[in-house]
Amino acid sequence: MQRSAFDEVWGDAGPGASREGFEALAAWIADTPAQELTRRQQAAEAAFRQLGITFAVYGEDEAAERIIPFDIVPRIFAASEWHNLKAGLEQRVEAINAFLADVYGPRKILRDGVLPAELVLANPQFRPQVAGARPPHDVYAHICGIDMVRTGPNDFFVLEDNARTPSGVSYMLENREAMIRLCPELFEMFPVEPVDDYTDLLLSTLRSVAPRGRGSEPVCVLLTPGHFNSAFYEHSFLADAMGIELVEAADLEVDDDIVWMRTIDGRVRVDVIYRRLDDDYIDPLVFRPDSMLGVPGLMAAYLAGNVTLTNAPGTGIADDKAIYSYMPEIVRYYTGSDARLPNVETWRCREKQALVYTLENLDKLVVKLVDGSGGYGMLVGPTASKAEIERFREALIAHPHRYIAQPTLALSTVPTLTEKGVAPRHVDFRPFCLSGADGIRIVPGGLTRVALREGSLVVNSSQGGGTKDSLILADRPRRRAKAAVAEAMPMRSGAD
């Protein structure tokens, strides 16, 4: 682990001391025996196993489904920290939606030369099939997951934007439920903001963007690729929590540009589809003709304005890491203000000088595919082998436009339960932002991912990372919502 990493509880002093305002958490960590922390963590893992919260670590010899790693020591954000983050997130999501509306509409930002036109129009994630079309209520990215990292007390950076089908919110909710039940004393010690209304806010967001004229309770469904998908648990969790139908392609049909759901009582018209599959698979008549996961005619219904797709087709252009590198300019262009949440410094390898610098410093940089995700297709120079570095060197020389490079940041650490006791581990943070016809909603929380391997900077669960609860403190004591009676409430699995 990098010695210069900032610890969010212990600060720069290391274990035994604490930052101002975090004394109570430091004392809780010190006073709770390691055996008790382990017992509680094992209880949470047992509950997650019964709930079916699993994932697969691909690329290993064994890719069997396993529970999502969970850490019992929570992460805490002060009220003032969250206030600043929330304002920056709202600004960024506003800019993302404005950018998408522009590049699929008048393309003023391209005409004004803010970023190269070919970077957008020739991008594999740009969908010319929806150019000129406007989604209901002009909202494109209804659900965004903004990945953030921290390097100091007041130093937060956006690492990447997730505007296609961001996942992980079920872990945020299940982690909180586990913590309320297993560590109730923390919710007595701290005025924690609740996150349990996320699914209510999500349903309100979906209903708000239904095609005009569809009434006060439009029919919403969640479209899943099926139970073999690695995120299927989350799909079923969210559908159940919102009280809407979880459907697959075979459950839907399009007739005269209207989407219908087949039920035992007959067909029901569908107004909003929260789709959890990528553009390529949603309609074989428009995108991949071999897709068995999509609904033939779905895009025709969407383009006719008869159904809302969340997120809108084409939002993947905002996920591209080369586009990400221009986000400070994009935010300034559409909001008229500098970005409140800065980017991590980024070199675009498609540019000659940036490529030369990257090739000369591969052992010091993090190099990523512009369309990569899940921690795959990434080089962490300081921890890579010489063979890995040389493979990336060859790939960069052959296809420089496919890569960006960033400095190896000293990500902040948070105390984490390990086999050797509580020790610092690197973390990132993914809050979830909802954009509807009536504005932007952000629950005070998010998914903290933790690199469980000592010294690792890779937090993705697919690469051996885990999760922990993120407690946002209220700026004054407040009555806890569901936490007030949680001590007596079993987890939904009924596990002890």
Disulfide bonds with the S-S distance in Angstrom:
none
